[in-house]
Amino acid sequence: MAAAGRRPSAGQGAIAGAHDARDSRGNWYEYKVDNSIGWSFQDISDAVLNKYSELEAFILAVVDKPNFEVKEIYRVETQSLISVIREKRNQKAKDYKAQGKEVRRSQVTFGKRELELSKAQRLL
């Protein structure tokens, strides 16, 4: 991330409200890395989504970890990502309720469809 003009922070976004990286202008970013297009967002309560609104953007990367190679990088604007994951979270709760079940873990995956819905910008 430093090569992209961002400096990683010591903590992850879920730890005490810290975010993953800050650019030279002081803007904060959250980044997620996975080996395919499909990043997990866990504990997506309204409080977490509100905290996310402080971010400049999300950076999502696909990496080949064994070969230490970045394959793809996407930038997703904050409000677009929040809107998409909030909708997925709410739909999941509605579907579970219709089945007589309760959502035990507030988690969704942000994949190819969500990249398209959010109009993500491919950087690499």
C-alpha positions as CSV (number, residue, x, y, z in Angstrom):
1,M,0.0,0.0,0.0
2,A,2.9,2.4,0.6
3,A,3.7,2.1,-3.1
4,A,0.2,3.5,-3.8
5,G,0.8,6.5,-1.7
6,R,-0.8,5.1,1.4
7,R,0.9,4.4,4.7
8,P,-0.4,1.3,6.6
9,S,-1.5,2.0,10.2
10,A,-0.7,-0.2,13.1
11,G,-4.2,-1.6,13.5
12,Q,-7.0,-3.0,11.5
13,G,-10.3,-1.2,11.0
14,A,-12.1,-3.3,13.6
15,I,-9.7,-2.4,16.4
16,A,-10.7,0.7,18.4
17,G,-11.9,2.5,15.3
18,A,-8.5,2.5,13.6
19,H,-8.4,2.3,9.8
20,D,-5.8,0.5,7.7
21,A,-4.0,3.3,5.8
22,R,-3.7,7.1,5.5
23,D,-2.5,9.0,2.5
24,S,-0.2,12.1,2.5
25,R,-3.3,14.4,2.7
26,G,-4.5,12.7,5.9
27,N,-7.4,10.7,4.3
28,W,-8.1,7.3,5.8
29,Y,-8.7,4.1,3.8
30,E,-9.8,0.6,4.7
31,Y,-8.2,-2.1,2.7
32,K,-9.0,-5.8,2.3
33,V,-6.9,-8.5,0.6
34,D,-8.1,-11.9,-0.6
35,N,-7.0,-14.6,-3.0
36,S,-10.0,-14.1,-5.2
37,I,-12.8,-11.5,-5.8
38,G,-14.8,-12.0,-2.6
39,W,-13.9,-9.9,0.4
40,S,-15.6,-10.6,3.8
41,F,-17.1,-7.8,5.9
42,Q,-17.8,-9.0,9.4
43,D,-19.6,-7.2,12.3
44,I,-21.4,-4.9,9.9
45,S,-23.6,-3.2,12.5
46,D,-24.9,0.3,12.0
47,A,-22.1,1.6,14.3
48,V,-19.4,0.0,12.1
49,L,-21.1,1.3,8.9
50,N,-21.2,4.8,10.5
51,K,-17.5,4.6,11.3
52,Y,-16.8,3.5,7.8
53,S,-18.4,6.8,6.6
54,E,-15.3,8.6,7.8
55,L,-13.1,6.9,5.2
56,E,-12.0,8.3,1.8
57,A,-12.5,4.9,0.1
58,F,-12.0,1.2,0.3
59,I,-9.1,-0.5,-1.4
60,L,-9.8,-4.1,-2.3
61,A,-7.0,-6.3,-3.6
62,V,-6.7,-9.8,-5.1
63,V,-3.4,-11.3,-4.3
64,D,-1.5,-14.5,-5.0
65,K,-0.1,-14.9,-1.5
66,P,2.2,-17.9,-2.1
67,N,3.9,-16.0,-5.0
68,F,3.6,-12.6,-3.2
69,E,1.9,-11.0,-6.3
70,V,-0.9,-8.5,-6.5
71,K,-3.2,-9.5,-9.3
72,E,-6.0,-6.8,-9.1
73,I,-6.7,-3.7,-7.1
74,Y,-10.1,-1.9,-6.9
75,R,-11.1,1.4,-5.3
76,V,-14.6,1.6,-4.0
77,E,-16.1,4.9,-2.9
78,T,-17.2,4.8,0.7
79,Q,-20.9,5.5,0.3
80,S,-21.3,3.1,-2.6
81,L,-19.7,0.3,-0.5
82,I,-21.7,1.1,2.6
83,S,-24.9,1.1,0.6
84,V,-24.2,-2.2,-1.0
85,I,-23.2,-4.0,2.1
86,R,-26.1,-2.5,4.2
87,E,-28.5,-3.8,1.5
88,K,-27.0,-7.2,1.6
89,R,-27.0,-7.3,5.4
90,N,-30.7,-6.3,5.5
91,Q,-31.7,-8.8,2.8
92,K,-29.9,-11.5,4.7
93,A,-31.8,-10.7,7.9
94,K,-35.1,-10.6,6.0
95,D,-34.4,-14.0,4.3
96,Y,-33.4,-15.5,7.7
97,K,-36.5,-14.1,9.4
98,A,-38.7,-15.6,6.6
99,Q,-37.2,-19.0,7.4
100,G,-37.8,-18.5,11.1
101,K,-34.1,-18.1,11.8
102,E,-32.1,-15.4,13.4
103,V,-28.8,-14.0,12.0
104,R,-26.1,-14.9,14.5
105,R,-23.3,-13.2,12.7
106,S,-23.6,-10.0,10.8
107,Q,-21.3,-10.8,7.8
108,V,-21.5,-10.4,4.1
109,T,-19.2,-11.0,1.1
110,F,-18.4,-8.3,-1.3
111,G,-17.8,-10.0,-4.7
112,K,-17.9,-9.4,-8.4
113,R,-21.6,-8.4,-8.5
114,E,-21.0,-5.9,-5.7
115,L,-18.0,-4.4,-7.5
116,E,-20.3,-3.8,-10.4
117,L,-23.1,-2.4,-8.3
118,S,-20.8,0.0,-6.5
119,K,-19.1,1.1,-9.7
120,A,-15.7,0.2,-8.4
121,Q,-12.7,1.6,-10.1
122,R,-10.1,-1.0,-11.2
123,L,-6.6,0.4,-10.4
124,L,-4.6,-2.7,-11.4
